């Protein structure tokens, strides 16, 4: 039988979100129903609300979540009722050309639940195929990754998006190594996670760049060795000065704007790497002299979900956290209720929080 639960709906472009009763169907083949315990408020959810992703309203927001599997459909073997899981939005297929080549983190045929959750008879579009600002949600079973249940749900859920995107941008995409110099432009949740990832990888110097001194202070707690306020200083010149005039080995752009991407491009050393993990909007364009692209060498990379493989990376990062080697709890600024999501968006826009987390 389908279940009625509370969930946060974005009914139309830029309209305030509200808590409504939604209908969650029983899981079909390959699907799972998860009782959500915690879900982070991510900037991507705000993009959905603003119509920046697509116009498939109404949306069921929330995607950065952890919870317990309540029921599974036919053929599901990877999880069972009672399993504590972190939800991911790139369930790999295991069959596409990327998976067949041993690169499942690039899977070109990721999938979601086939059935739809509904609100007043209208099909909902779940954010990133998850929709976890709800007491329960329906997902593809492959979107559930089992982790150690001793970790706090509010902490574990953040691996489902922003923290994994940032750590993965440093470790998986940027391939930061021991002794490298790293610069991170944009010190929100993803940027701070990239700093934490660079620290885990053994970077010798980690330079945090932002326009907000509060964020730079937090970046230092995450492992930044130097900070640059780009409102008052040229970030390219500052990064070069801090790296012997050469530029950083890896520069991670966590804003998603042409201006900051250009800064990242020119702030890297010859043969260095630029990683774009900030998400741009469709109208943005980038212009760079092609001779500079050629002459500087190196690599210009985009990081999709931190190029992560959830089954490999989520349990590893939870274990590092439980060992005291990765402080995921620092990312949680506050815990809130379902009906406080709209206010959380306002605080996020104002730079007042690293992460608000809905706890159910």
WOPETA-V539393 format. One record per run of one state. SS is the DSSP state (~ for helix, > for strand, _ for the rest). FROM is the first residue (numbers start at 0). TO is the last residue. Records with the same first field share a line. If there is no record, write none. Layout:
SS->FROM-TO, FROM-TO
//
This chain:
_->0-1, 10-16, 24-29, 40-41, 49-57, 60-62, 72-82, 87-89, 91-95, 100-102, 106-109, 111-116, 119-120, 123-123, 129-132, 134-134, 146-151, 160-160, 173-179, 185-187, 201-203, 210-211, 222-224, 229-233, 242-246, 253-256, 266-266, 276-288, 296-297, 302-303, 307-308, 322-326, 331-332, 336-336, 349-354, 359-359
>->2-9, 17-23, 30-39, 58-59, 63-71, 83-86, 90-90, 110-110, 117-118, 121-122, 124-125, 133-133, 135-139, 143-145, 180-184, 204-209, 225-228, 247-252, 267-275, 298-301, 333-335, 355-358
~->42-48, 96-99, 103-105, 126-128, 140-142, 152-159, 161-172, 188-200, 212-221, 234-241, 257-265, 289-295, 304-306, 309-321, 327-330, 337-348
//
